[in-house]
Amino acid sequence: MGTSLSSIRKKRVLSRSSQQTSTTATHISSSGGASSQQEKSTSTVIDGRTFHNTDSIYWLPNDDAENDRLVGQHFAMKSLFNGNFNTKVLDYVSMDDRTTQVLDCGCGPGTWIMDVATDYPNCQLTGIDISDVFPTTIRPPNVQFEIGNVLSRLPYEDNTFDFINLRFFILALRKNEWSTTLQELYRILKPGGVIESMECGQLSRGREFIDDLAGRVVTFMESRDQDPWIAQKIPGCLKTAGFEIIETTTKDIYLGKSDSINREFLWDVINIYKSIKPYMAAQLNIQGDKEYDEFLNRLAIECQQEPQAMWDMTSTLARKPSM
């Protein structure tokens, strides 16, 4: 028998005091200036969870529980890929140089950027997100956070950044918004600079329960004009935007394995479905909290049954050609 949801445990790796969802942040305009007063991103509550109140199609919440999940996911990804980024980045970017500028696009609670800042205290790092769930008081001195939307013109000059981190936009963008996003990031990346994309695929290879669930997610994403298979298409999208592909790596995750990395990702999968309950309950014809909790418990068990459910992550490293 597989381990039930109640047996899956997760350590809190960052205190919530540094990840408040109601903190203030500098609001940046498309003209490139900061507003004269501190502004907060706005949120809306759906079924007890707090979500972005913007025109973004993103369908994950921005509350403490989701931030905890993102923190755990960060360290699982770091273990899976043996670091915070592809080591080939260092062939193109000097992370020890005080003039090096790094952008984390869609930074969320800022876990990746603060982890990188600890390893590389000399470079300058900027995190940007549509929601101010990032720390505003406790952070390394070489880190700053700003509110902004990549689908609008970002408030940076052309050729500003040496390295851009872009991960898990699969639920944040419509199909036609990928080209807009990558063209904008191409604009602000320096010639010779690099971008690393991290995207996930869909659950696969499991029993009938997993196949049915994955199919419902795909159908729902397509109904929202989102691409469930974008991870496989990122290299082509980057090429179309003008980038040169350096390397693409896909890692498979086996959710039934008992090692620490795969257990972390099992925890992540369960909590993703917990977070998207306001959207998925209707797709699963589920009514009420009790029935959804039963679904989550069954999902935890089904992921571990033979054949074990599999999830994949794809890293694509690309470079803006030198002028």
N, C-alpha and C positions, 0 to 999 in steps of 0.2 A: 504493500500500500504506500502511496505517496504521503509526504508530509502535508498536513493541513495548514491553512492560513494562520491559525492560532499558534502554530509552532514556529513560524518564521519570525525571527527576531532581527532587529536592526539597531546598531549603536548610533547615537546622535554624535556626529563628528564636529559640528559647529554649534555654538550656543545660539538660541533664538534671539538673544539680545542683540546680536549683530545682523539679524535678518528680519527686521520688522517690515510688515507689509504697508505700514502707514507712514514711513519715513519720508522726508523731503529730499529732493534732488534738484540739480540744475536742469531747467527746461531749456532745450536748445531749438532754435528755429531754423527753417530752411535757408535763411539769409546768413546763417553762420554765427549769429550772436546769441548770447545767453540772456534770458529775461532778467529784468531788474529785481524781481522778487522770486523767492523760492516757491515752486509749485509742486503739487502732488498729482501723480497719475490717479485716475478715478477707477473705481471698481464697482461691480454689481454682485449681489449674492443670489445664487441659484441653488436650491436644494441644500442649503447649509454650507455651500462652498463659495469662495470669493473668486470672481473671474475678472479679467481685463474688461473695462468698459470703453472699448475703442471699436473702430471699424475693422479691426483685424479679425480674421477667421479662426485664429488660434483657439483651440478647444480644450486646453488644460488650464486649471485654476492658478491663482497667484497668491495663495495663502500659505500659512506656516507649514501645513502638512505637505503641500506640494514642494515647498522649498526644501524640506527634509528629504523628500524623494530625490530631488535634483542633486543634493549634496551626496547622497548615497550613490546615485548614478555616476556622478563625476569620478568617485574613487574606484567604482567598478570598471569604468572605461579606462582609467589610468592603469589599472592592473591588467586589463585585457590587452592593451596596446603597449604595455611596458613604458609608460611615460605620459606626460601631458600633451605631447605632440610628436609627430614623426621626427626622428633624429636628423633626417635629411634637411630639415629646416635650417639646421646649423651650418649646412654647406652654403647657404645663401644669405643668412642673416646672423650678424654678431649680436647675440643676446646679452653680452657683457658690456656693450657700448652704450654710453649715456645718451647718445643721440638716437638710438633705436626706438621706434614707435610701434607698439603692438595694439591691435584692436580686437576686442572680443565682442562680436556682433550677436546680439541676443544673449546677453551675459547672465540673465536671471539673477540668482542670489549672489553671483560673483565668485563662486567657488573656484572655477578654473583659473580665473585671472589672479586671484589672491595666492593660489598655489604656485602659479608660474612666477609671480612677483617675489615670492620667498626664495625660489631657486635662482632667480636672476634679478637681484636688487638694483642693478644699475639702469636697465632699460625702463622706458616709460610705457605704462599700460593704461589703456582706456577701455572701460566697459560701457556698452550702450544697450538699452532695452526700452520697450514701450511701457514697461511698468517698473516703478521704483521699489523693487523688493531687495535691492542690493544694500550693503552696509553704507552708512553715511558718517559713522564716527570711528569704528574700529576697522582699520585697513592699513596696509603698508603705505609708506610715504610716496612710493612711485606708482600708485594706483589712483585713478579718478573714475567716477561713474557719472553718466549723463542719461537723461531720457531722450529718446529719439526713435524714429521709425525708418528702417532702411528702404521702405517703399516710397518715402519722400526723399528729396535730396538731402543727404546728410550734411551737417554743418562743418565740413572739412574741405580744405583745398584739395585740388587734384594732387596726386602723388604724395600723400601725407604719410602713409603707414608702410612699414617694412614687412609686417606679418599680420595676417588677419585670420582669426579663428571663427569658424562658422559651423555650428552643430545643431542637429535636431530641429530643423525648420520644416520637417515633413508635415506637421500638423498646423504650421503657422502660415503657409503660403498656398494660394491657389495656383493652378498649373501655369497661368500666364504671368504670375508674379515672380517666378524663378528667374526669368530673363532680366526683368527689371532689377531684381536684387543683385544678381551677379554683375550686371553692367555697372551698377552703382559702386560695388566693391572694387571692380576693375578700375574705375575712375580714381578712387582715393588710395589705391595701392601704388607704391612707387614702382617704376620700371625696375625689373630684377627682383622685386619683392615676391613673397609667396603667400598663398592662401591654403588653408587646410579645411576641408569639409568633412564632417562626420554625420552620417545618416544611417538610420536603421531600416531593415526590411520588415516583412510581416512574419507572424508566427507560422511555422510550417512543420511538416513531417510528423505531426501528432496523430492522435486518434480522431474519430469522427467529431467529437466535441470540439477539438481544436480547429479542425478543418472548417467546421460550420461557423465558429466564432470568427476566424480569420476572413472567411468569405463575407460575413456581415460587416466587418470593419471596412473591407475593400469597397463594398457596395455603398456604405455610408460616406466614405471619403469621396468616391466618384460623384455621389449626389451633391457634394459640396464643392465640386470642381477642383478637388485636390488629387495629387498623384500618389497612390500607394506604393508605387515602384520607383520613386524618384532616386533612391540610393543607387540603383543600377544605371541611371541616366545622367548622374552628376558629371562624370567625365565628359560626356558629349556636350552637356550644357555649358561647362566651363570652356571647352574649346570654342563653342559658338560665341561666347562672350569675349574671346580673344586670348584666353590663357593657354599656356603650354602645360600639358600634363607631365608631372614628374613621376608619380607613382600612385597606384591604386591598390589597396589592401582590404580584403574582406575577412573577417573573423567570425566563425560560427560559435554560437553559444548553445550548449545542451542543457536544457532547464531541469533535467532529471538527475544530473550529476551532483555528487555531494561535496565537491571541492568548493572552497570559499568564493571563488569568482563566479561560478555558475549559480551558487546560492544567492549571491548579491543580485544577479540579474533576474532570478526568479522573484525575489522580493520586489524588484523594480517593476516587473510585468504586472504583478498583482496590484501594486499601488498605482500604476498607470490606469488600470481598469477601475480602481476605486475612485480615482480623480475624475474620470470621464463618465461617471455614473449619470449625471444629468443628460448626457447625450446617448449613452449606450443602453440605458434601461429600456427605452422605447424600441430600440433596434432588436433587443432580445425578448421583447414582449414581457418584461418583468415589471411588476407593480409592488411597491412597498420596500422598505429598508430590509426587512427580514429575508425576503426572497432574493434581493440583490446580494446580501451577505452570504446566503447559501450558494449563489452563483460564484462568488469570489473563492469560497472554500473549495468548491468543486474544481474551479480553474487551477488552484494551487496543486490539487491532487492530479488532475488530468495532465498537467504539464510534465509530470514526473513518471507517468505510466509509459510502458513500452508500446509503440516506438516513442521515445522521448520527444517532446516538442522542441523545436529548434528556432532560434532567433539569430539574425545576422546583423553585423555592424560593418559599414564600409567607410574607410578613410580614403580620401582623394586629395593628394598634394599637387598643387599647380603653381605656375610661376607666370608673372606678367613679363613679357619679353622686354629685354633691355632696349633702350632707344639707340 
